[in-house]
Amino acid sequence: MNQTVYVIPASDIAGLVPEVVLCGGGVLVLLFEAFAPRLRRWTHPLAVLTTLASMWATATGAPIALGTSSSSFGGQLESSPLTAALSLVILLATLLSVLGSRGFLEREGLAAGEYHALLLWCAAGVLLLTRATGMVTLFVALELLSICLYSLAGYHRRLSVSTEAALKYFLMGAFVSSFVLLGIGLLYGETGSTSLAAIAELFEPGSEPTALALVGLLLLIAGFGFKMSLAPFHAWAPDTYQGAPSPFVAFLSVAPKAASAMVLLRLLTLAGSGRWPELVAALAVLSMLVGNLLALVQRDIKRMLAYSGIAHMGYLLVPLVSPGPAAYEPLVAYLLAYALMNAGAFVVVGMLYSSPGEQHLIADLGGWGYRRPVLAGCLAISMLSLGGIPPTLGFVGKYVIFLHALDHGHLALMLAIVLTSLIGVFYYLRVVYTLYMRPEVRQPAPAASDLSGGLAALLAAAGTLLLGVLPGRLLEWLDLTTRALS
């Protein structure tokens, strides 16, 4: 009896090195926890080294080194300079989150290997989602990262607010996953294939896509709009951000959104013209308005950052109104800026507000700029960058998005970016003003020795300033990446 042997090419295996490193590191962390409790103190350094090794494998891989694009595993995964650049942004957010977690976990008595293992596996799922070009692979990667995200959101199991955050996120996420699965089913029913390339034939110029195909694509856009916390799919974000561990939110607020933005870029590219650009523009403007206006009235800094994240995803949608190679540079530039400034802000918030279950009131920051000068300085830099104030990387990110909108004639979107950014400047500067200009309301908790968290905060602040002052190399590299894909 003849048996079919499926042989995986070595090149396909080589393309999975960053994900394999992350998964292997997570397994080792759990083995340390289960069989060598005395080595528990090494789980954090191992997680850091694993993330750095995955970054090195991504940075030295063929897409970056050769500037080429290829597919693997029968066209299920793509490797290109764009996916490699986004992978580095995701791994940067992972590194900041891992570094910022050590002090929090030790302070709360939660220093167990499961946290780092879940975070590493979640990062692997996000990387796979970034590269997925087949619907089945896309859904499996989505579920891998989602299960880990739900677990980490409620990791502080002794706090009711953390359990509430995880429950709301899980219920909403499970509901949206059904949307994604239904959309995949409808598109498969129309094409007989789960490949994005085959689905793209339904939307080629001159063809008339069926109603079921349009509904399927719309369901997918809604599902990944949820992961990006776009309005009106944003209801989960404020409560989840407030209750989840702050160092984990540094990852949650960046990495899944970067991967979802890549998926949306693929979907909108295959959708072509028609009414889709109008839909994306409407989502962008709605997210800018809802995010900034609701952030304006928040008194809790984590909820403020949650609502402002909705606005930032609105800015990120602007290049996707005209999907194509020209959208790659502003997309990656803005995601890099957002990773540094937003993840850095949540790392600092986790170190300043050290009492479990407390509210993270902005008013409590009064006078802390002098009590905690280093952390306050890092938080102030993050706020200025989030507001798009030069010479920070946040300003560079908004500038390249503004130029993209100008080049493609999106005057209404340009006006929306300017007006809503002015609203954002007010509440970001309010945090800086409170740090240095308001009288002290209460003393911060005694500063604990947290070199790892301090390193994460300094790394984010230094990267935000350095790349903001000298953005030439970054923009030149992104331009070369775009040309390679073109």
C-alpha positions as CSV (number, residue, x, y, z in Angstrom):
1,M,0.0,0.0,0.0
2,N,1.5,3.3,-1.1
3,Q,1.8,6.0,1.5
4,T,2.1,9.7,0.8
5,V,5.0,11.3,2.6
6,Y,4.8,15.0,3.2
7,V,8.3,16.5,3.4
8,I,8.6,20.1,4.7
9,P,11.3,21.9,2.8
10,A,14.2,23.2,4.9
11,S,13.6,26.8,3.6
12,D,10.1,26.6,5.1
13,I,11.4,25.6,8.5
14,A,14.1,28.3,8.4
15,G,11.4,30.9,7.8
16,L,9.7,29.9,11.1
17,V,12.8,30.4,13.3
18,P,11.5,33.5,15.1
19,E,8.2,31.7,16.1
20,V,10.0,28.5,17.0
21,V,12.4,30.3,19.3
22,L,9.5,32.0,21.1
23,C,7.5,28.8,21.5
24,G,10.6,26.9,22.6
25,G,11.5,29.6,25.1
26,G,8.0,29.4,26.5
27,V,8.3,25.6,26.9
28,L,11.6,26.0,28.7
29,V,10.2,28.6,31.1
30,L,7.4,26.2,32.1
31,L,9.9,23.3,32.5
32,F,11.9,25.4,34.9
33,E,8.8,26.2,36.8
34,A,7.6,22.6,37.0
35,F,10.8,20.6,37.5
36,A,13.4,23.1,38.8
37,P,11.7,25.5,41.2
38,R,15.1,26.7,42.4
39,L,15.7,28.1,38.9
40,R,12.5,30.2,39.0
41,R,14.5,33.3,39.3
42,W,16.0,32.6,35.8
43,T,12.6,32.6,34.1
44,H,12.6,36.3,33.5
45,P,16.2,36.4,32.0
46,L,15.3,33.5,29.8
47,A,12.2,35.3,28.5
48,V,14.3,38.4,27.8
49,L,16.9,36.3,26.0
50,T,14.3,34.4,24.0
51,T,12.7,37.7,22.8
52,L,16.2,39.1,21.8
53,A,17.0,35.8,20.0
54,S,13.8,36.0,18.0
55,M,14.5,39.7,17.2
56,W,18.0,38.7,16.0
57,A,16.6,35.8,13.8
58,T,14.0,38.2,12.3
59,A,16.6,41.0,11.7
60,T,19.1,38.6,10.0
61,G,16.6,36.6,8.0
62,A,16.3,36.6,4.2
63,P,13.5,39.2,3.9
64,I,15.6,41.9,5.7
65,A,19.0,40.8,4.4
66,L,18.0,40.3,0.7
67,G,15.0,42.5,0.4
68,T,13.0,39.7,-1.1
69,S,9.5,38.3,-0.7
70,S,8.6,34.6,-0.6
71,S,5.9,32.2,0.6
72,S,6.1,29.0,2.5
73,F,4.0,26.0,3.6
74,G,2.1,25.9,0.4
75,G,1.4,29.6,0.3
76,Q,0.1,29.8,3.9
77,L,2.8,32.2,5.2
78,E,4.5,35.2,3.6
79,S,8.0,36.4,4.3
80,S,8.8,39.9,3.1
81,P,10.6,43.0,4.2
82,L,7.2,44.4,5.4
83,T,6.3,41.4,7.5
84,A,9.8,41.4,8.9
85,A,9.6,45.1,9.8
86,L,6.3,44.6,11.6
87,S,7.6,41.5,13.4
88,L,10.5,43.6,14.8
89,V,7.9,46.2,16.0
90,I,5.9,43.4,17.7
91,L,9.0,41.9,19.3
92,L,10.1,45.3,20.5
93,A,6.7,45.7,22.3
94,T,7.2,42.1,23.7
95,L,10.6,43.0,25.0
96,L,9.4,46.2,26.7
97,S,6.5,44.2,28.3
98,V,8.8,41.4,29.5
99,L,11.3,43.9,31.0
100,G,8.6,45.9,32.7
101,S,6.9,42.8,34.2
102,R,9.5,41.6,36.6
103,G,9.0,44.2,39.3
104,F,5.2,44.0,39.0
105,L,5.2,40.2,39.3
106,E,7.5,40.1,42.3
107,R,5.7,43.0,44.1
108,E,2.3,41.2,43.7
109,G,3.6,37.7,44.5
110,L,2.8,36.5,41.0
111,A,6.3,35.6,39.8
112,A,5.4,32.3,38.2
113,G,6.7,30.9,34.8
114,E,3.2,30.8,33.3
115,Y,3.2,34.6,32.8
116,H,6.3,34.6,30.6
117,A,5.3,31.5,28.8
118,L,1.9,32.8,27.9
119,L,3.5,36.1,26.8
120,L,6.0,34.4,24.5
121,W,3.4,32.1,23.0
122,C,1.2,35.1,22.4
123,A,4.0,36.9,20.6
124,A,4.4,33.8,18.4
125,G,0.7,33.9,17.5
126,V,1.0,37.6,16.7
127,L,3.9,37.0,14.4
128,L,2.1,34.2,12.6
129,L,-1.0,36.4,12.2
130,T,1.2,39.1,10.6
131,R,2.5,36.6,8.0
132,A,-0.7,34.6,7.4
133,T,-1.9,34.5,3.8
134,G,-4.4,31.7,4.2
135,M,-7.6,31.9,6.0
136,V,-7.1,28.8,8.1
137,T,-3.7,29.8,9.2
138,L,-5.0,33.3,9.9
139,F,-7.7,31.9,12.2
140,V,-5.5,29.5,14.0
141,A,-2.9,32.3,14.7
142,L,-5.8,34.5,15.9
143,E,-7.0,31.9,18.3
144,L,-3.5,31.1,19.6
145,L,-2.9,34.7,20.5
146,S,-6.4,35.3,21.8
147,I,-6.3,32.4,24.3
148,C,-3.1,33.8,25.7
149,L,-4.4,37.3,25.8
150,Y,-7.5,36.3,27.8
151,S,-5.4,34.4,30.3
152,L,-2.9,37.3,30.8
153,A,-5.7,39.9,31.1
154,G,-7.0,38.1,34.2
155,Y,-3.6,37.0,35.5
156,H,-3.9,38.9,38.7
157,R,-6.5,36.4,39.9
158,R,-6.8,37.9,43.4
159,L,-8.3,41.1,42.1
160,S,-11.9,41.3,41.1
161,V,-11.2,44.1,38.6
162,S,-8.7,41.9,36.8
163,T,-11.2,39.0,36.6
164,E,-13.8,41.4,35.3
165,A,-11.3,42.7,32.6
166,A,-10.6,39.1,31.4
167,L,-14.2,38.1,31.4
168,K,-15.3,41.1,29.3
169,Y,-12.4,40.6,27.0
170,F,-13.1,36.9,26.6
171,L,-16.9,37.3,26.0
172,M,-16.4,40.1,23.4
173,G,-13.4,38.3,21.8
174,A,-15.3,35.0,21.5
175,F,-18.2,36.8,19.9
176,V,-16.0,38.5,17.4
177,S,-14.1,35.3,16.6
178,S,-17.4,33.8,15.4
179,F,-17.7,36.8,13.1
180,V,-14.3,36.1,11.7
181,L,-15.1,32.4,11.3
182,L,-18.4,33.1,9.6
183,G,-16.7,35.5,7.2
184,I,-14.1,32.9,6.3
185,G,-16.9,30.3,5.8
186,L,-18.7,32.7,3.4
187,L,-15.6,33.5,1.4
188,Y,-14.7,29.8,1.2
189,G,-18.2,28.9,0.0
190,E,-17.9,31.5,-2.8
191,T,-14.4,30.5,-4.0
192,G,-13.8,26.9,-2.8
193,S,-10.4,28.1,-1.4
194,T,-9.1,29.6,1.8
195,S,-6.2,31.4,0.0
196,L,-6.3,35.2,-0.1
197,A,-5.0,35.1,-3.7
198,A,-8.0,33.0,-4.8
199,I,-10.4,35.2,-2.9
200,A,-8.9,38.3,-4.6
201,E,-10.2,37.1,-7.9
202,L,-13.8,37.8,-6.7
203,F,-12.9,41.5,-6.3
204,E,-10.9,42.0,-9.5
205,P,-11.8,45.1,-11.6
206,G,-14.7,44.3,-13.9
207,S,-16.0,41.4,-11.8
208,E,-19.2,41.6,-9.7
209,P,-18.6,40.1,-6.2
210,T,-21.7,38.3,-4.8
211,A,-23.5,39.6,-1.8
212,L,-22.2,36.7,0.3
213,A,-18.6,37.6,-0.6
214,L,-19.2,41.2,0.4
215,V,-20.7,40.2,3.7
216,G,-17.8,37.8,4.4
217,L,-15.2,40.4,3.8
218,L,-17.2,42.9,5.9
219,L,-17.3,40.4,8.8
220,L,-13.5,40.0,8.6
221,I,-13.0,43.7,8.6
222,A,-15.2,44.0,11.7
223,G,-13.4,41.2,13.5
224,F,-10.0,42.7,13.1
225,G,-11.4,46.1,13.7
226,F,-12.2,44.7,17.2
227,K,-8.6,43.6,17.7
228,M,-7.5,47.1,16.8
229,S,-10.2,48.6,19.1
230,L,-11.5,50.7,16.3
231,A,-14.8,52.6,17.0
232,P,-17.5,51.2,17.1
233,F,-15.8,47.9,18.1
234,H,-13.9,49.5,21.1
235,A,-16.2,48.8,24.1
236,W,-13.8,46.2,25.6
237,A,-10.7,48.3,25.6
238,P,-11.1,50.7,28.6
239,D,-12.2,48.1,31.2
240,T,-9.7,45.5,30.0
241,Y,-6.8,48.0,30.0
242,Q,-7.8,49.2,33.5
243,G,-8.0,45.8,35.1
244,A,-5.2,43.9,33.3
245,P,-1.6,44.1,34.7
246,S,0.0,47.3,33.4
247,P,3.2,45.7,31.9
248,F,1.0,43.3,30.0
249,V,-1.1,46.1,28.6
250,A,2.1,47.5,27.2
251,F,2.0,44.4,24.9
252,L,-1.8,44.2,24.5
253,S,-2.1,47.8,23.4
254,V,0.5,47.4,20.6
255,A,1.3,43.9,19.3
256,P,-2.2,42.6,18.4
257,K,-3.0,45.9,16.8
258,A,0.1,45.8,14.6
259,A,-0.8,42.3,13.3
260,S,-4.4,43.2,12.8
261,A,-3.4,46.3,10.8
262,M,-1.4,44.0,8.5
263,V,-4.4,41.7,8.1
264,L,-6.6,44.7,7.2
265,L,-4.0,45.9,4.7
266,R,-4.2,42.5,3.0
267,L,-8.0,42.4,3.0
268,L,-8.3,45.9,1.7
269,T,-5.7,45.3,-1.0
270,L,-7.6,42.3,-2.3
271,A,-10.9,44.2,-2.1
272,G,-9.6,46.8,-4.5
273,S,-11.7,49.9,-5.2
274,G,-15.4,50.3,-4.9
275,R,-16.9,51.6,-1.7
276,W,-14.3,50.1,0.7
277,P,-12.1,53.2,0.9
278,E,-15.1,55.2,2.0
279,L,-15.9,52.7,4.7
280,V,-12.3,52.7,6.0
281,A,-12.2,56.5,5.9
282,A,-15.5,56.6,8.0
283,L,-14.0,54.2,10.5
284,A,-10.9,56.3,10.7
285,V,-12.7,59.6,11.4
286,L,-15.1,57.9,13.8
287,S,-12.2,56.4,15.8
288,M,-10.4,59.7,15.9
289,L,-13.4,61.6,17.2
290,V,-14.7,58.9,19.7
291,G,-11.2,58.1,21.0
292,N,-10.1,61.7,21.6
293,L,-13.4,63.0,22.9
294,L,-13.8,60.2,25.5
295,A,-10.1,60.3,26.5
296,L,-10.6,64.0,27.2
297,V,-13.0,63.4,30.1
298,Q,-11.1,60.5,31.8
299,R,-9.6,60.8,35.2
300,D,-7.9,57.4,35.2
301,I,-4.7,57.5,33.2
302,K,-5.1,53.8,32.0
303,R,-8.6,54.5,30.7
304,M,-7.3,57.7,29.1
305,L,-4.6,55.8,27.3
306,A,-7.2,53.1,26.3
307,Y,-9.4,55.7,24.6
308,S,-6.5,57.5,23.1
309,G,-5.4,54.2,21.6
310,I,-8.7,54.2,19.7
311,A,-7.8,57.5,18.2
312,H,-4.3,56.4,17.3
313,M,-5.8,53.4,15.4
314,G,-7.9,55.9,13.6
315,Y,-4.8,57.7,12.5
316,L,-3.3,54.4,11.5
317,L,-6.2,53.6,9.2
318,V,-5.6,56.7,7.0
319,P,-2.9,55.0,4.9
320,L,-5.2,52.0,4.5
321,V,-7.8,54.2,2.7
322,S,-5.4,53.9,-0.3
323,P,-3.8,50.4,0.3
324,G,-0.7,49.6,-1.7
325,P,3.1,49.8,-1.5
326,A,2.9,53.6,-0.7
327,A,1.0,52.7,2.5
328,Y,3.8,50.5,3.9
329,E,6.1,53.3,5.1
330,P,3.6,55.4,7.1
331,L,2.1,52.1,8.5
332,V,5.4,50.8,9.9
333,A,6.7,54.2,11.0
334,Y,3.5,54.9,13.0
335,L,3.4,51.5,14.5
336,L,7.0,51.8,15.7
337,A,6.3,55.2,17.2
338,Y,3.2,53.8,18.9
339,A,5.1,50.8,20.2
340,L,7.7,52.9,21.9
341,M,5.5,55.7,23.3
342,N,2.5,53.7,24.3
343,A,4.3,50.6,25.7
344,G,6.7,53.0,27.5
345,A,3.8,54.8,29.1
346,F,2.2,51.6,30.4
347,V,5.5,50.4,31.8
348,V,5.9,53.6,33.8
349,V,2.3,53.6,35.0
350,G,2.9,50.1,36.3
351,M,5.9,51.3,38.3
352,L,4.3,54.5,39.6
353,Y,1.0,53.0,40.7
354,S,2.2,50.1,42.8
355,S,-0.9,49.4,45.0
356,P,-2.9,46.4,43.7
357,G,-6.4,47.2,42.6
358,E,-6.0,51.0,43.0
359,Q,-7.4,53.6,40.5
360,H,-4.7,55.2,38.4
361,L,-5.9,58.8,38.9
362,I,-4.2,61.5,36.9
363,A,-4.6,63.9,39.9
364,D,-2.4,61.6,42.1
365,L,0.6,62.4,39.8
366,G,0.8,65.9,41.3
367,G,4.4,66.7,42.3
368,W,5.7,63.2,41.4
369,G,7.8,64.8,38.7
370,Y,10.2,65.7,41.5
371,R,9.7,62.6,43.7
372,R,10.4,60.2,40.8
373,P,12.4,62.4,38.3
374,V,13.5,59.5,36.0
375,L,10.2,57.7,35.7
376,A,8.3,61.0,35.4
377,G,10.6,62.2,32.7
378,C,10.0,59.0,30.7
379,L,6.3,59.3,31.2
380,A,6.4,63.0,30.0
381,I,8.3,62.0,26.9
382,S,5.8,59.3,26.1
383,M,2.9,61.8,26.6
384,L,4.6,64.4,24.3
385,S,5.2,61.8,21.7
386,L,1.6,60.5,21.9
387,G,0.5,64.1,21.4
388,G,2.6,64.3,18.2
389,I,4.8,67.1,19.6
390,P,8.3,67.5,18.1
391,P,11.0,66.4,18.4
392,T,9.6,63.0,19.2
393,L,9.0,60.0,17.1
394,G,5.2,60.4,17.5
395,F,5.5,63.7,15.5
396,V,7.4,61.9,12.7
397,G,4.7,59.1,12.6
398,K,1.9,61.6,12.3
399,Y,3.9,63.6,9.8
400,V,4.4,60.7,7.4
401,I,0.7,59.8,7.7
402,F,-0.2,63.4,7.0
403,L,2.0,63.4,3.9
404,H,0.4,60.2,2.6
405,A,-3.0,61.7,3.0
406,L,-1.8,64.8,1.2
407,D,-0.3,62.8,-1.7
408,H,-3.5,60.9,-2.2
409,G,-5.8,63.9,-2.0
410,H,-7.6,62.9,1.2
411,L,-8.2,66.5,2.3
412,A,-11.0,65.7,4.7
413,L,-8.9,63.1,6.5
414,M,-6.0,65.6,6.8
415,L,-8.4,68.1,8.4
416,A,-9.7,65.3,10.8
417,I,-6.1,64.4,11.8
418,V,-5.2,68.0,12.6
419,L,-8.4,68.8,14.6
420,T,-8.5,65.6,16.6
421,S,-4.8,65.8,17.3
422,L,-5.3,69.2,18.9
423,I,-7.8,67.6,21.3
424,G,-5.3,64.9,22.1
425,V,-2.6,67.5,22.9
426,F,-4.7,68.9,25.6
427,Y,-5.2,65.7,27.7
428,Y,-1.6,64.6,27.1
429,L,-0.2,67.9,28.3
430,R,-2.5,67.7,31.3
431,V,-0.6,64.7,32.5
432,V,2.8,66.6,32.1
433,Y,1.3,69.6,33.8
434,T,0.1,67.5,36.7
435,L,3.5,65.9,37.1
436,Y,5.4,69.2,37.4
437,M,3.0,72.0,38.1
438,R,0.3,70.6,40.5
439,P,0.8,70.3,44.2
440,E,1.4,66.9,45.7
441,V,-1.9,65.1,46.7
442,R,-0.3,62.0,48.1
443,Q,3.1,60.5,48.2
444,P,3.9,57.7,45.8
445,A,4.7,54.2,47.2
446,P,8.3,53.7,48.2
447,A,10.5,53.1,45.2
448,A,11.4,49.5,44.8
449,S,14.5,48.2,43.1
450,D,13.3,47.5,39.6
451,L,16.3,47.8,37.3
452,S,14.5,45.8,34.6
453,G,11.4,48.1,34.5
454,G,13.6,51.1,34.6
455,L,15.6,49.8,31.7
456,A,12.3,49.3,29.7
457,A,11.2,52.9,30.5
458,L,14.5,54.4,29.5
459,L,14.7,52.3,26.3
460,A,11.3,53.5,25.2
461,A,12.0,57.1,26.1
462,A,15.4,57.1,24.5
463,G,14.1,55.5,21.3
464,T,11.3,57.9,21.1
465,L,13.6,60.9,21.4
466,L,16.5,59.6,19.3
467,L,14.4,58.5,16.4
468,G,12.4,61.7,16.6
469,V,15.5,63.9,16.5
470,L,17.3,61.8,13.8
471,P,14.6,60.0,11.8
472,G,16.6,60.0,8.6
473,R,18.0,56.4,8.9
474,L,14.6,55.0,9.9
475,L,12.7,56.7,7.0
476,E,15.5,55.7,4.5
477,W,15.3,52.0,5.6
478,L,11.5,52.1,5.3
479,D,11.8,53.7,1.8
480,L,14.1,50.9,0.7
481,T,11.7,48.3,2.1
482,T,8.8,49.9,0.1
483,R,10.9,49.9,-3.1
484,A,11.8,46.2,-2.6
485,L,8.1,45.3,-2.3
486,S,7.2,47.5,-5.3
